[in-house]
């Protein structure tokens, strides 16, 4: 796999990358445009403002123990095609919920009854009718599919052929046939606890969508998967990274000639991978990939006492000679001759706490993607030495300093101490900056409204006639006089969390915009040069 350095492009400046990639493609595809102005924020406190939602992910039993401690995920997308991003929140002991966006951060709640405790959430157009459906993975059960009734509500349907237990999931069109395929990873330690040692070892399953059913191929017989990342490499092939917990090594696959082929792992990887995300952090066209483990962000005496028993337990686990797993975060960057190196220590991102969902996004609209991490843990088995069995930590936000390093940014007021699990970034109020949504365990879910009021932005919605998810896998390159930027359209990243299909670009105020190049999932491309700052652009391909 690492002949392509994970998902990276050829090592040139981004504008040259765009030119070379576009010129190598066979077909230019014309598009039509619609645009609306984004409302510029009026409240500019220079920080984020917290808003609680009427949703608490409750455990299935108290006190909280394995594996309710892992919490639940979320997703953000436009579910009724009204130009506003809606919210889906999973739950364990209660109903899942959709929060319909009414504008100005006002939401209307609709309950979605659970059939089993829910984990991951994804919003995808499964049947190609132009409306985004909802899929939940479930505890010790097959995924649950809610079909979108043209924006008025949802009805439970069957995912024909999807029968194995899944915990993490992602969606992709690896075979480029116009519909989305599914990949799931099971959490076998949980299945064995709930169903007994004879529980089915689901492992990692790739489901190819074939008409009205899915056809399953097992990629791994056993897994403890908490995160699944997908992307496109330099050769244009899809890749899957499987992030495993409990000392099970992460695994790496590439889709070549119609089949998934496992690739050699990198020389270093996390011991207990909780989350994966990918982004171009220095705007050079290379995509860096971040894998998050559990390592305290502070080393004071109080922190050591809180973490001590758990760290002692993990250190006592057997490690084979030459084990590539380390108990800290890993940030993969491409090197020469296909090497992949870990630059997390140099970027000061090797320790972020007991971390769950982790996402990159340009929070201050300066052209560089920042990092947000949600933290905390509640478990009677692991933290009985602490009040309420809870490790209380602050969430961490790091500002990207011109692609050279990251620095904590406590002044942004994102250091919440609720026990966060699922998290994603999106512009929930259409004001041109990224807000934060967190699904907490045993505490209300929260929206953190972005009031930094920095820079300018453009947001892009890709539309391809016939499916609301046809843009998945697209790569977008924005060129300005101040810099050039890359974004990729994905369904899921982080921990159990669905990403919006809408792409956000931040850049310095007043930067002259030159062009937007879109590399569609089928390899064809489009160029948009009618650009204006602080707008939402709908790009439509027939």
Steps between C-alpha positions, in 0.01 A plus 500: 500500500771742587634518148242781483569635850145433613274749323761751387541653157827544308743719699463839331357834606123478509434723199733286291326191633164637387635582154666162454204300629248686287709482183545124545125441507314403188175687533407850606145517635304827484297601801237758588516720807267649755630713785365676805675736736598369838378712789803650668499453876399800707605360838880509504611403849824347373400161645240221468164520678345178634134405438343186648274275295208298637686171473696298753672177401407286798659167590297182478574438870658671800772520617660552159733221403631315198391569238250779549805707591571530126195719447344575163552699182327757282469632147437836332344551155213666314223242537212698345689687226420844639858631512535457877704225664301270728628285789467131585596380848534135600416364845559193714222482761251732327371600160718627220396842370496730199524872564355689204677831443260796497775760466681723750602190701138411572414130464184285507548157656361178351553172684616190311425197720795268550486124446830456688760735651640704209862583425610658168283722280524565126279702266511362145266468202476122488225468241607787273175696530666832580427492874752411770411197710630414850688189607591410859732222606367324809636320802519125429266535200500575128474865381165678506383684184253789509384595149436871439137570408584803282591720795181440700622217722658155493387138479695188596611295200717192451858516377476181298810291552638703794475254786827503694550690822671835442634768735688751283402561136579706195356536149681532167462430129819300451382336176376829352164358396301795634366350824656492843651188653527437874788387719446404864732393779379305804607548861550136590581551868160664548319231302663228710399671824137545390449182297756271662828356382320329212401839355544522123835651402371748247835668438522754216238459228486678164151509349478577130164651410360305206155617401262452791737296716852501647754223440738435789875436488691448825830691515594402856372210712542683828508865600450744783425785265422847635585699186489449122654754264465501122680704234643508147872456434725648231412223256130575547433179695291490812664411829361394838675539834362290787566639847491231771483516879659271759839437340351359177717656227345745256465366147528659157330402172499632142235432234690384190357326191166444667635347822621613840870431555661532842809719512803501723434696820700811592801469732304651790132511597291565813447225755125568545373705207193703590462736204629578149487816290688628194578851376758703311654680797764709324319568171756318287261249342598210729237359730626430851317233701444517874441195720406568862576288805479563876783702653460775763559853375640602841766335716433660839467291815117511505477377140746221566294384799180498292651309210740282699300177551384493138845572360648226719239256368572588136876484548461152648344372178739276303686659209674296236851592393489757224142601582434824303230613743566793734273650766469844346353680201656459157499758218600338171678708235647386171876483460733409217476168316159426648609517864248608760624678808335599827513878548258522795777593749631777275148638461440470879204267436625173652297533825145636509343308793254210507393603152198402296381683188773716350448729200693748291333818372588866446333641810642854469482535119871570458557236231650232728303214652488488879431201726229427756502198732232386747612325818392317814412153625242348735541137604456317828754239388776746413447808718341377822776689683351831379171671602204367301742265318586789268820634353411865447710674236474812292438472128800631307517744209824569314557784258698420186790745482561535125546125454814492714363396838186503714443693823225467763244779474317519835371851423259346249298355795470150355643337813171340607522237776196286413589148393497540121487211252366573149592841353493671163558846350256688274354843434169453680383863472616583144727781612816376330688342789514153652300424812557192718247231594577252782298199617590466868452193718262550793483875432316718246630516145643841417546735207795735531416808292803651326532869590865544397399709195832451327582501130272421208360175365329312220281195547426253221212256457555250219194363322500224240165412345370167622643478851551723801821310579663494155758760609655264759864449408535834321811711559476880488787746450450873559764739365532856631765771484581428866526123478348180367291252695373143469188333641360148449134391521458213746207337679661434839814570699608542860318270741155370394424836337353594162634796303288747301523483123544878498865603472637803689803706392635775722758755381639841602267799464518664161685214328434512124328179387620344175345159437348191654592164346281199577633149438188286502498143627488360144826681409336774292546860601337842501635852544311790656643850465193703595587532867406752764601492866247423773262306280349153494539356150285217367693329218271285283617229264257322268 
